[in-house]
Every structure is written in C-alpha cells, then in structure tokens.
Amino acid sequence: MKKLKNYTSNLILCIKIMFTINPANFFLKLFCSFIVPVISLFMAYLMKWMLDYLVNYNESIFYKIIELLVIYFILKVVNIIITNIERYAEEVNNSNIRRYINNLIITRCTELDISIYDDASVYNEIRYINNNYYSISKMTEGTIEIISAIVSFILIIIVGFNKLYLYAVIMIISCLPAGIAKLKYTKSFYELGVNQIKDERRIDYLISLMLDKNYSQEIKHYSLGKRIYKSHKQVYNKLFNDRKYILKKSLFVSSILLLLPEICYLIIMFLTSKKITGGVLTIGDFYLYLEFLTQIWGNVNRITYDVDSLFEENGKIFFLKDFLEKKPGIKNGKRKIKTINSIKFTDVYFKYPFSEEYVINNVSFEIKSGENIAIVGENGSGKSTIIKLLLRYYDATSGTIYINNTNIKEYDITGLRKCIGLYFQNSYNYAFTFRENITVSRDGEEDNEKIRKALSVTGTDKVMQEKGVSLDDYVTKLFDENGTELSGGEHQRLALSRTVYSDAGWFIFDEPSSALDPKIEYEFFQRIREVSKNKTIIYISHRLSNITFSDKIIVMEKGKITESGNIDQLMFNKGKFYELYNYQKSFFS
C-alpha cells in the first residue's frame, strides 16, 4: 500500500511537470496511445474479411475486396501518421523536460543555502537528476501505455475471442514468468545504478581533468595522464563488471523463459488449424485469432516492459522529489536595507555542516562605517569564515550578528549583499565578455564611466590595451576561439574590477593581491585608497605590509580574536601580530 501511495505521489508530480511544460503534448500522447489499439482492431477485422472473400471469390465480391483494401490502406496511413505524431510528441517532451530540469537545477542551487556544496550526497542527487531527466516523461507515458494495453486487452477479448477466452488466458500466463524475471533484474540494475553514482561522478571528474586547461600543464609535467588513465580504467572496469554480472544472469534466465510464450503460440496455432480443417473456423478466423494472440502477446510484453520501467523511473523520481522538497535553512528577512552604518559580532560561535569542530569561538567585534579594518591570521584561523557569516552564506551556530544595531537575520539577504562589494581569494572569471565579467556585480547594469574607473583602479585597462582587446571580447577560448587567455595575476585584476564596479558602500577584499607582482600590488592599494574614500573596507590578508594603514587590525588564532588595535598598539604589545610582522619583514627583506 505504501509503495502504491509513493508511486501515485510521484506520478502526480510527473503529470504536473508535464502540464507545466506543455499540456497540449500530454493530451496528444494520451489520444495517440488510445486510438492506435482501436485502429489495430479494425485492421485485423478488415484482413479477416478480405481473406474470407478471397477464399470464396466470385466476380460479385470483387469491388467489396477493393473497398476493404482502400479502407485498410487508409487506416494503415492513419496509423503511421499517429505513430509519427506520437514520436514527435515524445521528442518534444524530452527536449522540454531537459530544459525544465536544467532550469530547475540552476534555480534551486540559487535558492538553496551555500551549505549544499558541503554535502557530497547533493552532488550525487543533482547528477542523477540531470542524467535521468527523461524519467518524468517515461513515468507518465509508461502509465498511459499500461492503461492503453489493458484497454486493448478488453477490446480484443470482448470483440474477438467469443469462445476462445482460454487461449487468451494461456497466452497471458505464458508471458508472465519472463516479465517477473525482467522486473527482478531491473530492480537489481536500479539498485546497482544508485550505488554506482559516486563512481560515475569520479569518472566524470577524471575526464574533466583532461579537458581543463588549469590542470593541463601540471598533468603534462608530472605525466599524470597515465595515472588518470589507470584510475579511469579501474573505476570503469569495476562499474562494467558489476553490470556485466547481472546482464549475464538476466540474459540466461530471460532466454529460457521467453521460449514459453513461443511454445504456447505454436500450440494455439496447431489447435486453431484443426478447427479450420474441421470447418469450425474460416481462414479469415485463423488470421484474426492469431493476430489477436500476437496483439495480446505484444500487450503483455508492453505491460511487463512498462511496469519494469516504471519501477526504475519511480525510484529516479524520488531523487527529483527530494531535491524539490529541499528548503533553505537560512530564512530570508523582510527588513529592507540600503546602507550599512555598523556591523557588530556578539559572542559568535560557528561550526560548518557535517563537522563537530568550531571554527569560530566566542568572537566579538564592531566595525563602523568609514573604517578601514584588517583581519589577519594564519591559514585556518577563521578569517574567511567571518566574512561568510557576515554575508549570510551561513548562520552563526550561536551568538548574534548585528547590522545597524538590528539582528542580521531580520534583513533581506539580497539587499544586504548588494551593500557589500566582495572579492574572495578564489574568485573566478567567467567565459563571458570582459564587459559581462565586470557588470555582473550590478545585475548587468552598464555604466561606461564606472567600468573605465574600475578597470583603471585594478590596472586591467593596461592589460587590455597590451593585448589589443575590447570590452566585448571574450575571456578564455572555452567557447570562442578568438577569446583572450589571461595569466593568474591578470585574472585576479579582472575579478577585482568586478568588485570595484559594484560601487558598494562597503568593500571586502579577501587576499586581493595574492597573484599580483609587487609593483602592481603597490599601485593597486594606492588606487583602492583613492576610490574608497567615505567607504568602509575590510581586508583579509597574509601580507601584513599591505594593511599597515588600517584603522584597526583584528588578529585571529584558531577561531578566536587574540588581539585588536592599530599597528602601533599591536607592535607595542609584541603578541602574535608582532611575531608574524617581523617574520614576514625578515623573510621578504
């Protein structure tokens, strides 16, 4: 009962999606599936009558035979047209469903928390949904096909068999063992497929490494291609061997069981032939009953195949259903915000999903509008996590973050993030034009003067001049053979241009100069100071020489703030900052 309820629930979901995508195509498929069995029934009777007329031929029935042939031909043409229309509807549906699923993945990944990327099972789920988008149509169409086959059964038995019901029952029973065996092995294949999702993803990853330019030099240098090939072969062989084992068993059992309906069909042909010689049936009857038996046999196989398929597709729909039912853990606030005057962390603790270790421990500090703040510390000290909490990529495990003396959770997240221009140390550029790469920070809004200013601040304008490219040229050759390839530092400058172009009241720079050479780095910080007058800047940096102008420096160690003050105070205290500053000074001098 529970399985039926789950199936019904999944079927309703699929029908809703089909209706959302294209209701006309759904009804077209429904119409085609039910009209074809009726046409097949008429065609069988037409052939019976023609055979009987031919056996008892005389000139008076010549035109009747011609008439039947014309009708038969018309029905044949109609059947071909309907079959092609049905095929067309299925293709259109699959194309629309693929688009729907792609849009769904993009939309849901936008709506859901960034924490979904911390859960490997979500990657499995998304991959499975994306690779099995056709399950939606197969689930719906398979159910329609089963109903159509049952209707065909009823029509044949009511109209055609009269006293030969027993033959129909024998034919149906003879087909069942092969159908049950197929269902069993389909279940095995489905369970195997679910268990192999991780390995399938690994295969995709290994292939993607060979197609990713970022890895190409190191792969060539260390001859990693051989290792990747070996890993791919091992994983693929394991997948193949597991499937091959089930295939062999399925092939052996099915081959034996499929002989049963063949034997029954031959026996029924023999018994029917005897009735003809005995004068009980005509040649036309012989054809009619064998045609009906063939249709019954085909319908049993259709039902078996569709039930078999529905079992598998039903399981796949669970992945889609689960993905649709995911809800953001971070609740959006209703309070609008246009400017940030202050930020305050009060006794904030935080640990990442699927982790028991706190990466932020009892952190409290305040930043006011117009200040230049630096957050420093060694790798893993919690610097970047502070920013993720401020942007509400995650919510604090405990404690409170205040914006303008109001709990951050009360604010609209989109509005809050628009108040902050952001650059993360792992920011990437997109295979878009230079213009699009810059303007995405303002929803594509274009202001040529501000674009020019953003390019000038980061030195990207000089890069573009040297390379002879315009704003409408593409970055990378991924989709445009005339695209422009950039070095690591040049990529970083373009990404920084995007941050500057946002023209937000607050800027956050997470390691903004890690890939810049010393001269460009110096010029960049000089320009940042020029354009950031009356703005608030938060720097996260390992290079302590870059943050000496900051109004306040926050020093973090193992998720805690251990020191706070301006550079003079911190150097006087001779704590962790003093130690790191002198180490870097001696190292780089």
MARKOLLO-18700 format. One line per 10 residues: their letters; for each residue x, y, z of C-alpha. Coordinates in Angstrom, 2 decimals. Each point is the difference from the previous one (the first is absolute). Layout:
REM residues N
a> X,Y,Z | ... .
***
This chain:
REM residues 589
mkklknytsn> 0.00,0.00,0.00 | 2.86,2.34,0.86 | 1.72,-0.74,-3.34 | -3.22,0.74,-1.88 | -0.41,3.25,1.91 | 3.59,1.02,-0.80 | -0.46,-0.92,-3.65 | -3.24,2.00,-0.21 | 1.68,2.99,1.63 | 2.91,-0.15,-2.44 .
lilcikimft> -2.34,-0.46,-2.98 | -2.01,3.07,1.00 | 3.25,1.98,0.25 | 1.01,-1.12,-3.52 | -3.41,0.84,-1.47 | 0.14,3.46,1.61 | 3.43,0.59,-1.55 | -1.21,-1.22,-3.41 | -2.98,2.35,0.24 | 2.27,2.87,1.02 .
inpanfflkl> 2.28,-0.61,-2.97 | -2.55,-0.70,-2.77 | -3.56,-1.18,0.76 | -0.87,-0.35,-3.73 | 2.76,-2.58,-0.50 | -1.24,-1.98,3.01 | -3.53,-0.30,-1.44 | 1.46,-0.77,-3.43 | 1.90,-2.94,1.46 | -3.13,-1.12,1.87 .
fcsfivpvis> -2.10,0.10,-3.17 | 2.58,-1.89,-2.10 | 0.44,-2.74,2.60 | -3.72,-0.81,0.09 | -0.89,0.38,-3.68 | 2.74,-2.36,-1.28 | -1.45,-3.20,1.65 | -3.44,0.81,-1.47 | 1.47,0.45,-3.49 | 1.98,-3.26,0.36 .
lfmaylmkwm> -3.23,-1.81,0.91 | -1.81,1.30,-3.10 | 2.95,-0.87,-2.24 | 0.01,-3.58,1.29 | -3.70,-0.38,-0.84 | 0.48,1.54,-3.43 | 2.72,-2.54,-0.78 | -2.24,-2.87,1.26 | -2.84,1.09,-2.29 | 2.34,0.35,-3.00 .
ldylvnynes> 1.42,-3.50,0.54 | -3.49,-1.50,0.29 | -1.08,1.81,-3.18 | 3.08,-1.24,-1.83 | -0.63,-3.62,1.03 | -3.59,0.26,-1.25 | 0.82,2.31,-2.93 | -2.44,0.85,-2.79 | -0.43,3.05,-2.21 | -2.82,1.43,2.09 .
ifykiiellv> 2.29,0.57,3.00 | 2.95,1.49,-1.93 | -0.96,3.58,0.81 | -0.55,-0.91,3.65 | 3.60,-1.25,0.18 | 1.22,3.26,-1.65 | -2.07,2.00,2.48 | 1.51,-1.89,2.93 | 3.53,0.49,-1.39 | -0.55,3.76,-0.31 .
iyfilkvvni> -1.31,0.23,3.57 | 2.92,-2.16,1.20 | 2.46,2.25,-1.81 | -1.56,3.14,1.48 | 0.16,-1.44,3.51 | 3.61,-1.04,-0.62 | 0.89,3.56,-1.01 | -1.89,1.43,3.00 | 1.84,-2.43,2.28 | 3.38,1.08,-1.41 .
iitnieryae> -0.90,3.68,0.40 | -1.18,-0.50,3.58 | 3.15,-2.00,0.85 | 2.18,2.79,-1.41 | -2.02,2.66,1.83 | 0.42,-2.01,3.18 | 3.76,-0.25,-0.58 | 0.13,3.75,-0.68 | -1.89,0.73,3.23 | 2.42,-2.17,1.98 .
evnnsnirry> 3.06,1.72,-1.49 | -1.42,3.45,0.69 | -0.90,-1.03,3.53 | 3.51,-1.32,0.68 | 1.58,3.20,-1.34 | -2.33,2.14,2.11 | 0.59,-2.15,3.07 | 3.77,0.26,-0.41 | -0.32,3.79,-0.12 | -2.32,-0.09,3.01 .
innliitrct> 2.46,-2.11,2.03 | 2.96,2.22,-0.92 | -2.00,3.08,0.99 | -1.08,-1.76,3.18 | 3.59,-0.82,1.01 | 1.12,3.58,-0.67 | -2.97,1.47,1.89 | 0.19,-2.36,2.96 | 3.77,0.39,0.39 | -0.60,3.77,0.03 .
eldisiydda> -2.74,-0.26,2.62 | 1.60,-2.56,2.30 | 2.69,0.71,2.57 | 3.65,-0.11,-0.98 | 0.29,-2.86,2.50 | -1.36,-2.40,-2.65 | 3.53,-0.02,-1.41 | 1.22,-1.46,3.29 | -2.11,-3.12,-0.54 | 1.39,-2.51,-2.52 .
svyneiryin> -3.39,-1.74,-0.20 | -1.50,3.13,-1.57 | 2.51,-0.24,-2.86 | -1.10,-3.62,-0.51 | -3.63,1.07,0.04 | 0.47,2.82,-2.52 | 2.02,-2.22,-2.34 | -2.65,-2.73,0.16 | -2.81,2.48,-0.72 | 1.88,1.62,-2.87 .
nnyysiskmt> 0.88,-3.34,-1.62 | -3.50,-1.45,0.41 | -2.17,2.97,-0.94 | -1.98,-2.23,-2.40 | -1.39,-1.94,3.01 | -2.75,2.61,0.30 | -1.39,-0.76,-3.47 | 0.67,-3.76,0.29 | -1.91,-0.14,3.29 | -3.02,1.76,-1.52 .
egtieiisai> 0.12,-1.66,-3.41 | 0.65,-3.44,1.52 | -3.15,0.28,2.09 | -1.99,1.07,-3.07 | 1.44,-2.96,-1.97 | -1.06,-2.46,2.71 | -3.55,1.36,0.00 | 0.00,-0.08,-3.81 | 1.14,-3.65,0.01 | -2.74,-0.93,2.48 .
vsfiliiivg> -2.61,1.73,-2.17 | 1.36,-1.95,-2.98 | -0.36,-3.26,1.99 | -3.60,0.74,0.83 | -0.87,0.94,-3.58 | 1.60,-3.14,-1.44 | -1.63,-2.37,2.49 | -3.46,1.64,-0.26 | -0.04,0.44,-3.77 | 2.19,-2.78,-1.29 .
fnklylyavi> 0.23,-3.15,2.01 | -3.54,-1.18,0.62 | 0.59,-3.53,1.27 | 3.80,0.15,-0.19 | 0.59,1.82,3.28 | 2.08,-2.94,1.19 | 2.63,0.65,-2.70 | 0.32,3.62,1.13 | 0.44,-1.04,3.64 | 2.65,-2.62,-0.93 .
miisclpagi> 1.88,2.60,-2.07 | -0.05,2.53,2.83 | 1.16,-2.55,2.59 | 2.83,-1.21,-2.26 | 1.39,3.55,-0.23 | -0.02,0.68,3.75 | 3.13,-1.96,1.12 | 2.27,1.94,-2.41 | -1.62,3.25,1.15 | 0.52,-0.79,3.68 .
aklkytksfy> 3.64,-0.95,-0.65 | 0.56,3.25,-1.90 | -1.50,1.97,2.88 | 2.34,-1.74,2.44 | 3.10,0.83,-2.05 | -1.14,3.56,-0.61 | -0.16,0.45,3.76 | 3.56,-1.33,0.23 | 1.16,2.40,-2.73 | -1.72,2.93,1.70 .
elgvnqikde> 1.56,-0.73,3.39 | 3.39,-0.46,-1.66 | -0.40,3.32,-1.84 | -0.75,1.84,3.24 | 3.01,-1.57,1.70 | 2.23,0.93,-2.93 | -0.85,3.73,-0.12 | 3.17,0.91,1.90 | 2.15,-2.03,-2.41 | -1.80,1.54,-2.98 .
rridylislm> 0.81,3.45,1.38 | 3.61,-1.05,0.43 | 0.15,-1.02,-3.68 | -1.46,3.38,-1.00 | 2.57,1.75,2.19 | 2.95,-1.90,-1.49 | -1.16,0.85,-3.53 | -0.53,3.66,0.97 | 3.60,0.21,1.26 | 1.28,-0.80,-3.47 .
ldknysqeik> -2.24,2.72,-1.50 | 0.84,2.71,2.55 | 2.75,2.36,-1.09 | 0.76,0.92,3.63 | 1.32,-3.52,0.58 | 1.59,-0.62,-3.40 | 3.54,1.24,0.76 | 0.37,-1.95,3.23 | -1.52,-3.12,-1.57 | 2.55,0.22,-2.82 .
hyslgkriyk> 2.91,0.79,2.32 | -0.59,-2.87,2.41 | -1.35,-2.37,-2.67 | -3.24,-0.24,1.97 | -1.85,-1.11,-3.12 | 1.16,-3.58,0.57 | -1.19,0.06,3.59 | -3.34,1.53,-0.98 | -0.36,-2.61,-2.75 | 0.75,-2.79,2.49 .
shkqvynklf> -2.50,1.38,2.55 | -2.65,0.41,-2.70 | 0.57,-3.55,-1.22 | -0.25,-1.46,3.54 | -3.19,1.85,0.85 | -1.60,-0.67,-3.40 | 0.92,-3.70,0.05 | -1.57,-0.34,3.43 | -3.21,1.65,-1.23 | -0.03,-2.11,-3.15 .
ndrkyilkks> 0.72,-3.32,1.75 | -2.76,0.55,2.56 | -2.49,0.71,-2.77 | 1.29,-2.82,-2.17 | -0.64,-2.52,2.79 | -3.67,0.98,0.25 | -0.34,0.15,-3.80 | 1.27,-3.57,-0.38 | -2.47,-1.33,2.56 | -2.83,1.99,-1.56 .
lfvssillll> 0.85,-1.20,-3.51 | 0.09,-3.68,1.03 | -3.25,0.02,1.98 | -1.91,2.18,-2.48 | 1.05,-2.10,-2.99 | -1.47,-3.12,1.60 | -3.20,1.64,1.23 | -0.67,1.76,-3.31 | -0.29,-3.41,-1.67 | -3.18,-0.71,1.96 .
peicyliimf> -2.31,2.44,-1.88 | 1.57,-1.15,-3.30 | -0.94,-3.63,0.81 | -3.51,1.01,1.06 | -0.43,2.00,-3.21 | 0.95,-3.03,-2.10 | -2.42,-2.23,1.92 | -2.83,2.51,-0.46 | 0.82,0.23,-3.74 | -0.25,-3.80,-0.22 .
ltskkitggv> -3.32,-0.15,1.87 | -1.44,2.85,-2.09 | 1.13,-1.73,-3.20 | -1.93,-3.11,1.05 | -3.15,2.11,0.43 | 0.41,1.26,-3.58 | 0.32,-3.53,-1.41 | -3.03,-0.95,2.06 | -1.97,2.85,-1.57 | -0.47,1.80,3.33 .
ltigdfylyl> 2.14,3.01,-1.03 | 0.74,1.69,-3.32 | 3.42,1.07,-1.32 | -0.96,3.54,0.97 | -0.74,-1.16,3.55 | 3.36,-1.73,0.11 | 1.76,3.27,-0.91 | -2.20,2.03,2.36 | 0.64,-2.15,3.05 | 3.72,-0.27,-0.63 .
efltqiwgnv> 0.13,3.78,-0.47 | -1.88,0.47,3.26 | 2.33,-2.43,1.75 | 2.98,1.93,-1.37 | -1.52,3.25,1.28 | -0.64,-1.58,3.40 | 3.57,-1.25,0.07 | 1.22,3.48,-0.96 | -2.23,1.62,2.63 | 1.28,-2.31,2.73 .
nritydvdsl> 3.55,0.87,-1.03 | -0.91,3.71,-0.04 | -1.50,-0.21,3.48 | 2.94,-2.02,1.27 | 2.47,2.45,-1.53 | -1.91,3.04,1.27 | -0.48,-1.39,3.53 | 3.66,-0.89,-0.03 | 0.90,3.47,-1.24 | -2.35,1.72,2.44 .
feengkiffl> 1.68,-1.74,2.92 | 3.33,1.44,-1.09 | -1.34,3.46,-0.92 | -2.00,0.19,3.25 | 3.26,-0.42,1.92 | 1.64,2.74,-2.06 | -2.88,2.40,0.63 | 0.68,-0.31,3.74 | 3.29,1.82,-0.60 | -1.84,2.79,-1.82 .
kdflekkpgi> -2.70,0.16,2.66 | 2.58,0.21,2.77 | 1.85,2.77,-1.85 | -3.23,1.96,-0.50 | -0.90,-0.35,3.68 | 3.30,1.38,1.26 | -0.51,3.26,1.83 | 2.53,2.73,0.75 | 1.15,-0.25,3.60 | 0.81,3.71,0.00 .
kngkrkikti> -3.28,1.90,0.24 | -0.23,3.27,-1.89 | -0.93,3.09,1.99 | -2.56,2.60,-1.04 | 1.77,3.18,1.09 | 1.41,1.98,-2.92 | 3.49,1.47,0.14 | 1.76,2.52,-2.23 | 3.04,1.00,2.07 | 2.03,-1.56,2.78 .
nsikftdvyf> 1.08,2.28,2.84 | 1.43,-2.61,2.34 | 0.69,-3.71,0.40 | 0.26,-1.69,3.37 | 0.83,-3.61,0.90 | -1.05,-0.99,3.52 | 1.17,-3.32,1.52 | -0.14,-1.74,-3.38 | 0.75,-3.73,-0.32 | -0.11,-1.99,-3.23 .
kypfseeyvi> 0.71,-3.49,-1.32 | -0.50,-1.14,-3.59 | -2.67,-2.58,-0.92 | 1.13,-3.61,0.47 | 2.72,1.16,2.40 | 0.22,-0.05,3.78 | 2.89,2.43,0.22 | -0.65,3.69,0.61 | 1.91,2.21,-2.43 | -1.24,3.20,1.66 .
nnvsfeiksg> 0.17,0.16,3.80 | -1.62,2.79,2.03 | 0.83,2.76,-2.50 | -1.05,3.57,0.78 | 0.96,3.21,-1.82 | -1.54,3.09,-1.59 | 0.67,1.82,-3.28 | -1.41,3.45,-0.72 | -0.64,1.66,-3.34 | 3.07,1.65,-1.53 .
eniaivgeng> 2.57,-2.15,1.82 | 2.79,-1.97,-1.63 | 0.21,-3.34,1.79 | 2.44,-2.84,-0.51 | -0.59,-3.57,1.16 | 3.24,-1.98,0.13 | 1.13,-3.42,1.12 | 1.46,-3.25,-1.20 | -1.85,-2.40,-2.31 | -3.00,-1.63,1.69 .
sgkstiikll> -0.27,2.70,2.67 | -3.58,0.85,-1.05 | 0.55,3.25,-1.94 | -2.02,-0.91,-3.11 | -2.69,-1.67,2.12 | -0.66,3.36,1.67 | -0.82,1.43,-3.43 | -2.25,-2.96,-0.90 | -2.01,0.61,3.16 | -0.22,3.72,-0.72 .
lryydatsgt> -1.36,-0.72,-3.49 | -2.37,-2.65,1.41 | 1.39,-2.83,-2.06 | -0.34,-1.72,3.35 | -1.71,0.95,3.26 | 1.90,0.07,3.27 | -0.41,-3.14,2.11 | -0.49,2.28,3.00 | 0.47,3.67,0.83 | -1.33,2.95,-2.00 .
iyinntnike> 1.16,2.15,-2.89 | -1.46,3.50,-0.10 | -0.28,2.32,-3.02 | -0.89,3.57,0.96 | -0.80,-1.34,3.50 | -2.59,-2.41,-1.47 | 0.37,-3.80,-0.12 | 1.39,-0.90,-3.43 | -2.70,-2.67,-0.38 | -2.69,2.68,-0.29 .
yditglrkci> 1.42,1.41,-3.24 | -0.74,-0.97,-3.58 | 3.07,-2.02,-1.04 | 0.18,1.31,-3.59 | -0.17,3.62,1.19 | 2.64,-0.67,2.65 | 2.45,-1.49,-2.50 | -0.50,2.88,-2.43 | 1.37,2.31,2.68 | 3.32,-1.86,-0.08 .
glyfqnsyny> 2.49,-0.29,-2.85 | 1.81,-3.31,0.36 | 3.21,-1.57,-1.22 | 0.94,-3.49,1.20 | 3.51,-1.33,-0.48 | -1.39,-2.82,-2.13 | -2.21,2.25,-2.14 | -0.23,-1.23,-3.58 | -0.75,1.77,-3.24 | -2.64,-1.31,-2.36 .
aftfrenitv> 0.22,-1.04,-3.65 | -1.96,3.19,-0.78 | 1.13,3.28,-1.58 | 2.15,2.41,2.01 | -3.01,2.29,0.29 | -2.23,-2.78,1.35 | 2.69,-1.13,2.45 | 0.05,3.47,1.49 | -3.68,0.94,-0.07 | -1.33,-3.19,1.63 .
srdgeednek> 0.67,1.66,3.36 | -2.85,2.43,-0.78 | -2.49,-2.38,-1.65 | 1.42,0.81,-3.44 | -0.64,3.75,0.36 | 2.48,1.83,-2.23 | 1.62,3.34,0.84 | 2.93,0.64,-2.32 | 1.61,2.58,2.26 | -0.10,-2.33,2.99 .
irkalsvtgt> 1.27,-2.91,-2.13 | 2.97,2.16,-1.10 | 0.68,0.99,3.59 | -0.14,-3.62,1.25 | 2.41,-1.11,-2.72 | 2.37,2.86,0.82 | 0.05,-0.72,3.74 | 1.11,-3.61,-0.50 | 2.23,0.62,-3.01 | -2.16,-2.22,-2.21 .
dkvmqekgvs> -0.27,2.82,-2.55 | 3.75,-0.26,-0.67 | -0.27,-3.78,-0.38 | -2.77,0.42,-2.56 | 1.96,2.64,-1.91 | 3.11,-2.20,-0.13 | -2.04,-2.95,-1.27 | -1.99,2.15,-2.43 | -3.41,-1.12,1.27 | -3.25,1.84,0.59 .
lddyvtklfd> -2.73,-0.33,2.61 | -2.01,-2.15,-2.41 | 2.75,-2.58,-0.52 | -0.28,-3.30,1.84 | 2.12,-1.13,2.92 | 1.54,-3.47,-0.65 | -0.36,-2.08,-3.16 | -2.46,-2.41,1.59 | -2.87,1.05,-2.27 | 1.72,2.48,-2.33 .
engtelsgge> 3.15,-0.88,-1.91 | 0.85,3.73,-0.09 | -0.38,0.31,3.77 | 2.78,1.47,2.14 | 1.98,-2.11,2.44 | 1.13,1.78,3.16 | 2.77,-0.78,2.47 | -0.78,-0.63,3.68 | 0.73,3.60,0.97 | -2.00,1.34,-2.96 .
hqrlalsrtv> -2.97,-2.17,0.95 | 0.24,1.35,3.53 | 0.01,3.59,-1.22 | -3.09,-0.57,-2.15 | -1.82,-1.61,2.95 | 0.99,2.98,2.16 | -1.43,2.34,-2.66 | -3.33,-1.75,0.48 | 0.16,0.72,3.74 | 0.93,3.66,-0.50 .
ysdagwfifd> -2.76,0.43,-2.61 | -2.64,-1.08,2.52 | 0.55,3.46,1.56 | -1.32,-1.26,3.31 | 0.31,1.95,3.23 | 2.07,-2.81,1.54 | 2.80,-1.97,-1.68 | 1.34,-3.36,1.15 | 3.31,-1.11,-1.49 | 1.11,-3.54,0.85 .
epssaldpki> 3.67,-0.32,-1.04 | -0.48,2.49,-2.86 | 3.66,0.09,-1.06 | 1.15,-3.61,0.37 | 0.70,-0.35,-3.74 | 1.22,3.56,-0.67 | 3.63,0.92,-0.40 | 1.39,2.54,2.56 | -0.25,3.02,-2.30 | -3.59,-0.71,-1.10 .
eyeffqrire> -0.88,-0.83,3.59 | 1.32,3.36,1.24 | -1.87,1.89,-2.75 | -3.16,-1.96,0.73 | -0.05,0.89,3.69 | 0.74,3.64,-0.80 | -2.99,0.12,-2.36 | -2.23,-1.88,2.42 | 0.72,2.62,2.62 | -0.88,2.71,-2.52 .
vsknktiiyi> -3.36,-1.46,-1.04 | -0.98,-1.17,3.47 | -0.26,3.40,1.64 | -3.25,0.09,2.02 | -0.25,-3.77,-0.41 | 0.59,-2.80,2.47 | 2.67,-2.54,-0.88 | 0.67,-3.37,1.59 | 3.23,-1.69,-1.04 | 0.91,-3.60,0.59 .
shrlsnitfs> 3.65,-0.46,-0.77 | 3.08,-2.05,0.78 | 2.24,2.81,-1.23 | 0.06,2.18,3.08 | 1.87,2.82,-1.73 | -3.17,0.74,-2.00 | -2.20,0.72,3.00 | 2.21,2.39,1.99 | -2.28,2.93,-0.93 | -3.05,-1.71,1.57 .
dkiivmekgk> -1.87,1.75,2.81 | -0.28,-3.30,1.84 | 1.60,-3.41,-0.40 | -1.76,-3.11,1.31 | 2.34,-2.95,0.63 | -1.51,-3.49,-0.03 | 1.39,-3.31,1.26 | -1.91,-3.29,-0.12 | -3.37,1.71,-0.38 | 0.55,2.55,2.76 .
itesgnidql> 0.91,3.68,0.03 | 3.25,0.21,1.96 | 0.91,3.61,-0.74 | -1.63,3.17,-1.31 | 1.27,3.53,-0.55 | 1.97,2.21,-2.38 | 3.46,-0.98,-1.17 | 1.79,2.07,2.64 | -1.96,-1.63,2.83 | 0.56,-3.50,-1.37 .
mfnkgkfyel> 3.71,0.52,-0.52 | 0.27,1.37,3.53 | -1.82,-3.03,1.44 | 2.51,-2.37,-1.68 | -2.60,-2.73,-0.43 | -0.89,-2.21,-2.99 | -0.21,2.91,-2.45 | 3.45,1.25,1.05 | 1.36,-3.51,-0.53 | -1.58,-0.42,-3.46 .
ynyqksffs> 0.92,3.52,-1.13 | 3.67,-0.34,0.91 | 0.16,-3.47,-1.54 | -1.38,1.26,-3.32 | 2.20,3.09,0.13 | 3.16,-2.08,0.44 | -1.14,-2.59,-2.57 | -0.78,2.50,-2.77 | 2.86,2.46,0.72 .
***
